[in-house]
Amino acid sequence: MVGKILEASKKHQVLPRAMMIIMSYQYFVVTNWFMSLDNPSNSQAALVSVVTGAMTGAFGLWLGAEGKQVITYGKNDKDK
C-alpha cells in the first residue's frame, strides 16, 4: 500500500509542486512585508533580495524539469 502511494506521488510530482506552492506563498508574504515597512534598512532589503533570487532560481529549475518530460503515445493514439 505504501509503495503504491509513493509511486503515485512520484508519478504526479506531488512534492516538487507542493514545494513551489509553499515557496510562492512565502515569497508573496516576504514582499508584502517589505512593502509595508515605512523605512526599510539595508539588511531588510538584502533579505528580500536573497528570497527573490532563491525564488527565481527555484522557479527556473522547476520549469526546466517540467519541460524534460517525454510524452509517449500508444499505437492507437497516433491517429488522433
VOTIZA-979467 format. One record per atom (N, C-alpha, C): residue number from 1; z, x, y; atom name. Coordinates in nm, 2 decimals. Atoms other than C-alpha are relative to their C-alpha. Example, Ala and Ser with C-alpha at 12.3 -4.5 7.8 and 13.67 -1.06 7.14 Angstrom:
VOTIZA-979467
{pos: 1, w: 0.00, u: 0.09, v: -0.12, site: N}
{pos: 1, w: 0.78, u: 1.23, v: -0.45, site: CA}
{pos: 1, w: 0.00, u: 0.09, v: 0.12, site: C}
{pos: 2, w: 0.00, u: -0.09, v: -0.11, site: N}
{pos: 2, w: 0.71, u: 1.37, v: -0.11, site: CA}
{pos: 2, w: 0.08, u: -0.08, v: 0.11, site: C}
//
This chain:
VOTIZA-979467
{pos: 1, w: 0.00, u: 0.08, v: -0.12, site: N}
{pos: 1, w: 0.00, u: 0.00, v: 0.00, site: CA}
{pos: 1, w: 0.00, u: 0.09, v: 0.13, site: C}
{pos: 2, w: -0.01, u: -0.09, v: -0.11, site: N}
{pos: 2, w: 0.09, u: 0.28, v: 0.24, site: CA}
{pos: 2, w: -0.13, u: 0.07, v: 0.02, site: C}
{pos: 3, w: 0.13, u: -0.07, v: 0.00, site: N}
{pos: 3, w: -0.23, u: 0.46, v: 0.15, site: CA}
{pos: 3, w: -0.11, u: -0.08, v: 0.07, site: C}
{pos: 4, w: 0.10, u: 0.09, v: -0.06, site: N}
{pos: 4, w: -0.44, u: 0.16, v: 0.24, site: CA}
{pos: 4, w: 0.02, u: -0.02, v: 0.15, site: C}
{pos: 5, w: -0.03, u: 0.01, v: -0.15, site: N}
{pos: 5, w: -0.26, u: 0.12, v: 0.58, site: CA}
{pos: 5, w: -0.05, u: 0.13, v: 0.07, site: C}
{pos: 6, w: 0.04, u: -0.13, v: -0.07, site: N}
{pos: 6, w: -0.31, u: 0.49, v: 0.66, site: CA}
{pos: 6, w: -0.16, u: 0.01, v: 0.00, site: C}
{pos: 7, w: 0.15, u: -0.01, v: 0.00, site: N}
{pos: 7, w: -0.68, u: 0.47, v: 0.56, site: CA}
{pos: 7, w: -0.06, u: -0.09, v: 0.10, site: C}
{pos: 8, w: 0.05, u: 0.10, v: -0.10, site: N}
{pos: 8, w: -0.74, u: 0.16, v: 0.77, site: CA}
{pos: 8, w: 0.03, u: 0.05, v: 0.14, site: C}
{pos: 9, w: -0.03, u: -0.05, v: -0.13, site: N}
{pos: 9, w: -0.56, u: 0.32, v: 1.06, site: CA}
{pos: 9, w: -0.09, u: 0.12, v: 0.04, site: C}
{pos: 10, w: 0.10, u: -0.11, v: -0.02, site: N}
{pos: 10, w: -0.78, u: 0.63, v: 1.03, site: CA}
{pos: 10, w: -0.14, u: -0.05, v: 0.03, site: C}
{pos: 11, w: 0.13, u: 0.05, v: -0.02, site: N}
{pos: 11, w: -1.09, u: 0.43, v: 1.00, site: CA}
{pos: 11, w: -0.02, u: -0.06, v: 0.14, site: C}
{pos: 12, w: 0.02, u: 0.07, v: -0.13, site: N}
{pos: 12, w: -1.03, u: 0.22, v: 1.31, site: CA}
{pos: 12, w: 0.06, u: 0.09, v: 0.12, site: C}
{pos: 13, w: -0.05, u: -0.09, v: -0.10, site: N}
{pos: 13, w: -0.88, u: 0.52, v: 1.50, site: CA}
{pos: 13, w: 0.11, u: -0.06, v: 0.09, site: C}
{pos: 14, w: -0.11, u: 0.07, v: -0.07, site: N}
{pos: 14, w: -0.56, u: 0.34, v: 1.60, site: CA}
{pos: 14, w: 0.08, u: 0.10, v: 0.09, site: C}
{pos: 15, w: -0.09, u: -0.10, v: -0.08, site: N}
{pos: 15, w: -0.36, u: 0.65, v: 1.71, site: CA}
{pos: 15, w: -0.07, u: 0.05, v: 0.12, site: C}
{pos: 16, w: 0.06, u: -0.05, v: -0.13, site: N}
{pos: 16, w: -0.62, u: 0.80, v: 1.95, site: CA}
{pos: 16, w: -0.02, u: -0.11, v: 0.10, site: C}
{pos: 17, w: 0.01, u: 0.11, v: -0.10, site: N}
{pos: 17, w: -0.68, u: 0.46, v: 2.11, site: CA}
{pos: 17, w: 0.13, u: -0.04, v: 0.06, site: C}
{pos: 18, w: -0.14, u: 0.03, v: -0.05, site: N}
{pos: 18, w: -0.31, u: 0.39, v: 2.14, site: CA}
{pos: 18, w: 0.04, u: 0.11, v: 0.10, site: C}
{pos: 19, w: -0.04, u: -0.11, v: -0.09, site: N}
{pos: 19, w: -0.26, u: 0.73, v: 2.30, site: CA}
{pos: 19, w: -0.07, u: -0.01, v: 0.13, site: C}
{pos: 20, w: 0.08, u: 0.02, v: -0.12, site: N}
{pos: 20, w: -0.54, u: 0.67, v: 2.55, site: CA}
{pos: 20, w: 0.06, u: -0.11, v: 0.09, site: C}
{pos: 21, w: -0.05, u: 0.11, v: -0.07, site: N}
{pos: 21, w: -0.39, u: 0.34, v: 2.64, site: CA}
{pos: 21, w: 0.13, u: 0.04, v: 0.07, site: C}
{pos: 22, w: -0.12, u: -0.04, v: -0.05, site: N}
{pos: 22, w: -0.05, u: 0.49, v: 2.69, site: CA}
{pos: 22, w: -0.02, u: 0.10, v: 0.12, site: C}
{pos: 23, w: 0.03, u: -0.10, v: -0.10, site: N}
{pos: 23, w: -0.19, u: 0.79, v: 2.89, site: CA}
{pos: 23, w: -0.05, u: -0.07, v: 0.13, site: C}
{pos: 24, w: 0.06, u: 0.07, v: -0.11, site: N}
{pos: 24, w: -0.39, u: 0.55, v: 3.11, site: CA}
{pos: 24, w: 0.11, u: -0.08, v: 0.08, site: C}
{pos: 25, w: -0.11, u: 0.07, v: -0.06, site: N}
{pos: 25, w: -0.08, u: 0.34, v: 3.18, site: CA}
{pos: 25, w: 0.09, u: 0.10, v: 0.08, site: C}
{pos: 26, w: -0.09, u: -0.10, v: -0.07, site: N}
{pos: 26, w: 0.13, u: 0.65, v: 3.27, site: CA}
{pos: 26, w: -0.07, u: 0.06, v: 0.12, site: C}
{pos: 27, w: 0.08, u: -0.05, v: -0.12, site: N}
{pos: 27, w: -0.15, u: 0.78, v: 3.50, site: CA}
{pos: 27, w: 0.01, u: -0.11, v: 0.11, site: C}
{pos: 28, w: -0.01, u: 0.11, v: -0.09, site: N}
{pos: 28, w: -0.15, u: 0.44, v: 3.67, site: CA}
{pos: 28, w: 0.14, u: 0.00, v: 0.07, site: C}
{pos: 29, w: -0.14, u: 0.00, v: -0.06, site: N}
{pos: 29, w: 0.23, u: 0.45, v: 3.72, site: CA}
{pos: 29, w: 0.02, u: 0.12, v: 0.09, site: C}
{pos: 30, w: -0.02, u: -0.12, v: -0.08, site: N}
{pos: 30, w: 0.23, u: 0.81, v: 3.85, site: CA}
{pos: 30, w: -0.08, u: -0.01, v: 0.13, site: C}
{pos: 31, w: 0.08, u: 0.01, v: -0.12, site: N}
{pos: 31, w: -0.05, u: 0.74, v: 4.10, site: CA}
{pos: 31, w: 0.06, u: -0.10, v: 0.09, site: C}
{pos: 32, w: -0.07, u: 0.11, v: -0.09, site: N}
{pos: 32, w: 0.12, u: 0.42, v: 4.23, site: CA}
{pos: 32, w: 0.13, u: 0.05, v: 0.06, site: C}
{pos: 33, w: -0.13, u: -0.05, v: -0.05, site: N}
{pos: 33, w: 0.45, u: 0.60, v: 4.26, site: CA}
{pos: 33, w: -0.03, u: 0.10, v: 0.11, site: C}
{pos: 34, w: 0.04, u: -0.09, v: -0.10, site: N}
{pos: 34, w: 0.28, u: 0.88, v: 4.46, site: CA}
{pos: 34, w: -0.05, u: -0.06, v: 0.12, site: C}
{pos: 35, w: 0.05, u: 0.06, v: -0.12, site: N}
{pos: 35, w: 0.10, u: 0.65, v: 4.69, site: CA}
{pos: 35, w: 0.11, u: -0.08, v: 0.07, site: C}
{pos: 36, w: -0.10, u: 0.07, v: -0.06, site: N}
{pos: 36, w: 0.42, u: 0.46, v: 4.76, site: CA}
{pos: 36, w: 0.10, u: 0.09, v: 0.08, site: C}
{pos: 37, w: -0.09, u: -0.10, v: -0.07, site: N}
{pos: 37, w: 0.60, u: 0.78, v: 4.89, site: CA}
{pos: 37, w: -0.03, u: 0.00, v: 0.15, site: C}
{pos: 38, w: 0.02, u: -0.01, v: -0.15, site: N}
{pos: 38, w: 0.65, u: 0.80, v: 5.27, site: CA}
{pos: 38, w: -0.05, u: 0.14, v: 0.04, site: C}
{pos: 39, w: 0.03, u: -0.14, v: -0.03, site: N}
{pos: 39, w: 0.64, u: 1.18, v: 5.29, site: CA}
{pos: 39, w: 0.00, u: 0.08, v: -0.12, site: C}
{pos: 40, w: 0.00, u: -0.07, v: 0.13, site: N}
{pos: 40, w: 0.54, u: 1.34, v: 4.96, site: CA}
{pos: 40, w: 0.01, u: 0.15, v: 0.03, site: C}
{pos: 41, w: -0.02, u: -0.15, v: -0.01, site: N}
{pos: 41, w: 0.64, u: 1.71, v: 4.91, site: CA}
{pos: 41, w: -0.11, u: 0.06, v: -0.09, site: C}
{pos: 42, w: 0.10, u: -0.07, v: 0.07, site: N}
{pos: 42, w: 0.42, u: 1.98, v: 4.76, site: CA}
{pos: 42, w: 0.02, u: -0.01, v: -0.15, site: C}
{pos: 43, w: -0.02, u: 0.01, v: 0.15, site: N}
{pos: 43, w: 0.59, u: 1.96, v: 4.42, site: CA}
{pos: 43, w: -0.04, u: -0.14, v: -0.05, site: C}
{pos: 44, w: 0.04, u: 0.13, v: 0.05, site: N}
{pos: 44, w: 0.53, u: 1.59, v: 4.40, site: CA}
{pos: 44, w: -0.16, u: -0.01, v: -0.01, site: C}
{pos: 45, w: 0.15, u: 0.00, v: 0.00, site: N}
{pos: 45, w: 0.16, u: 1.64, v: 4.49, site: CA}
{pos: 45, w: -0.05, u: 0.09, v: -0.12, site: C}
{pos: 46, w: 0.03, u: -0.09, v: 0.12, site: N}
{pos: 46, w: 0.15, u: 1.92, v: 4.22, site: CA}
{pos: 46, w: 0.01, u: -0.08, v: -0.13, site: C}
{pos: 47, w: -0.02, u: 0.08, v: 0.12, site: N}
{pos: 47, w: 0.29, u: 1.68, v: 3.96, site: CA}
{pos: 47, w: -0.12, u: -0.10, v: -0.02, site: C}
{pos: 48, w: 0.11, u: 0.09, v: 0.01, site: N}
{pos: 48, w: 0.02, u: 1.42, v: 4.04, site: CA}
{pos: 48, w: -0.13, u: 0.07, v: -0.04, site: C}
{pos: 49, w: 0.12, u: -0.08, v: 0.03, site: N}
{pos: 49, w: -0.25, u: 1.69, v: 4.03, site: CA}
{pos: 49, w: 0.00, u: 0.04, v: -0.15, site: C}
{pos: 50, w: -0.01, u: -0.04, v: 0.14, site: N}
{pos: 50, w: -0.13, u: 1.81, v: 3.68, site: CA}
{pos: 50, w: -0.03, u: -0.13, v: -0.09, site: C}
{pos: 51, w: 0.02, u: 0.12, v: 0.08, site: N}
{pos: 51, w: -0.12, u: 1.45, v: 3.55, site: CA}
{pos: 51, w: -0.15, u: -0.04, v: 0.00, site: C}
{pos: 52, w: 0.14, u: 0.04, v: -0.02, site: N}
{pos: 52, w: -0.47, u: 1.38, v: 3.69, site: CA}
{pos: 52, w: -0.09, u: 0.10, v: -0.09, site: C}
{pos: 53, w: 0.07, u: -0.10, v: 0.08, site: N}
{pos: 53, w: -0.60, u: 1.70, v: 3.53, site: CA}
{pos: 53, w: 0.01, u: -0.03, v: -0.15, site: C}
{pos: 54, w: -0.03, u: 0.03, v: 0.14, site: N}
{pos: 54, w: -0.44, u: 1.61, v: 3.19, site: CA}
{pos: 54, w: -0.08, u: -0.12, v: -0.04, site: C}
{pos: 55, w: 0.07, u: 0.13, v: 0.04, site: N}
{pos: 55, w: -0.59, u: 1.26, v: 3.20, site: CA}
{pos: 55, w: -0.15, u: 0.03, v: 0.00, site: C}
{pos: 56, w: 0.14, u: -0.03, v: 0.00, site: N}
{pos: 56, w: -0.93, u: 1.39, v: 3.29, site: CA}
{pos: 56, w: -0.05, u: 0.08, v: -0.13, site: C}
{pos: 57, w: 0.03, u: -0.07, v: 0.13, site: N}
{pos: 57, w: -0.93, u: 1.64, v: 3.00, site: CA}
{pos: 57, w: 0.01, u: -0.08, v: -0.12, site: C}
{pos: 58, w: -0.02, u: 0.09, v: 0.12, site: N}
{pos: 58, w: -0.79, u: 1.39, v: 2.75, site: CA}
{pos: 58, w: -0.12, u: -0.10, v: -0.01, site: C}
{pos: 59, w: 0.11, u: 0.10, v: 0.00, site: N}
{pos: 59, w: -1.05, u: 1.13, v: 2.86, site: CA}
{pos: 59, w: -0.13, u: 0.06, v: -0.04, site: C}
{pos: 60, w: 0.12, u: -0.07, v: 0.04, site: N}
{pos: 60, w: -1.33, u: 1.38, v: 2.82, site: CA}
{pos: 60, w: -0.01, u: 0.03, v: -0.14, site: C}
{pos: 61, w: 0.00, u: -0.03, v: 0.14, site: N}
{pos: 61, w: -1.22, u: 1.49, v: 2.48, site: CA}
{pos: 61, w: -0.01, u: -0.13, v: -0.08, site: C}
{pos: 62, w: 0.01, u: 0.12, v: 0.07, site: N}
{pos: 62, w: -1.18, u: 1.13, v: 2.37, site: CA}
{pos: 62, w: -0.14, u: -0.06, v: 0.00, site: C}
{pos: 63, w: 0.14, u: 0.05, v: -0.01, site: N}
{pos: 63, w: -1.53, u: 1.03, v: 2.49, site: CA}
{pos: 63, w: -0.09, u: 0.09, v: -0.09, site: C}
{pos: 64, w: 0.08, u: -0.09, v: 0.08, site: N}
{pos: 64, w: -1.67, u: 1.34, v: 2.32, site: CA}
{pos: 64, w: 0.02, u: -0.03, v: -0.15, site: C}
{pos: 65, w: -0.03, u: 0.03, v: 0.14, site: N}
{pos: 65, w: -1.50, u: 1.25, v: 1.99, site: CA}
{pos: 65, w: -0.06, u: -0.14, v: -0.04, site: C}
{pos: 66, w: 0.06, u: 0.13, v: 0.02, site: N}
{pos: 66, w: -1.62, u: 0.89, v: 2.02, site: CA}
{pos: 66, w: -0.15, u: 0.01, v: -0.02, site: C}
{pos: 67, w: 0.14, u: -0.01, v: 0.00, site: N}
{pos: 67, w: -1.98, u: 1.00, v: 2.07, site: CA}
{pos: 67, w: -0.05, u: 0.07, v: -0.13, site: C}
{pos: 68, w: 0.04, u: -0.07, v: 0.12, site: N}
{pos: 68, w: -1.99, u: 1.21, v: 1.75, site: CA}
{pos: 68, w: 0.00, u: -0.09, v: -0.13, site: C}
{pos: 69, w: 0.00, u: 0.08, v: 0.11, site: N}
{pos: 69, w: -1.96, u: 0.91, v: 1.52, site: CA}
{pos: 69, w: -0.14, u: -0.03, v: -0.05, site: C}
{pos: 70, w: 0.13, u: 0.03, v: 0.05, site: N}
{pos: 70, w: -2.25, u: 0.86, v: 1.29, site: CA}
{pos: 70, w: -0.01, u: -0.14, v: -0.06, site: C}
{pos: 71, w: 0.02, u: 0.14, v: 0.05, site: N}
{pos: 71, w: -2.38, u: 0.51, v: 1.22, site: CA}
{pos: 71, w: -0.10, u: 0.01, v: -0.11, site: C}
{pos: 72, w: 0.09, u: 0.00, v: 0.11, site: N}
{pos: 72, w: -2.54, u: 0.47, v: 0.89, site: CA}
{pos: 72, w: -0.04, u: -0.14, v: -0.03, site: C}
{pos: 73, w: 0.05, u: 0.13, v: 0.03, site: N}
{pos: 73, w: -2.75, u: 0.18, v: 0.79, site: CA}
{pos: 73, w: -0.03, u: -0.01, v: -0.15, site: C}
{pos: 74, w: 0.03, u: 0.03, v: 0.14, site: N}
{pos: 74, w: -2.78, u: 0.03, v: 0.44, site: CA}
{pos: 74, w: -0.15, u: -0.03, v: -0.02, site: C}
{pos: 75, w: 0.14, u: 0.02, v: 0.03, site: N}
{pos: 75, w: -3.11, u: -0.03, v: 0.27, site: CA}
{pos: 75, w: -0.05, u: -0.13, v: 0.07, site: C}
{pos: 76, w: 0.04, u: 0.13, v: -0.06, site: N}
{pos: 76, w: -3.11, u: -0.40, v: 0.39, site: CA}
{pos: 76, w: 0.01, u: 0.00, v: 0.15, site: C}
{pos: 77, w: -0.02, u: 0.01, v: -0.15, site: N}
{pos: 77, w: -3.01, u: -0.32, v: 0.75, site: CA}
{pos: 77, w: -0.11, u: 0.06, v: 0.08, site: C}
{pos: 78, w: 0.11, u: -0.06, v: -0.07, site: N}
{pos: 78, w: -3.32, u: -0.13, v: 0.84, site: CA}
{pos: 78, w: -0.10, u: -0.10, v: 0.05, site: C}
{pos: 79, w: 0.10, u: 0.10, v: -0.04, site: N}
{pos: 79, w: -3.53, u: -0.45, v: 0.86, site: CA}
{pos: 79, w: 0.05, u: -0.08, v: 0.12, site: C}
{pos: 80, w: -0.06, u: 0.08, v: -0.11, site: N}
{pos: 80, w: -3.30, u: -0.60, v: 1.13, site: CA}
{pos: 80, w: -0.04, u: 0.06, v: 0.13, site: C}
//
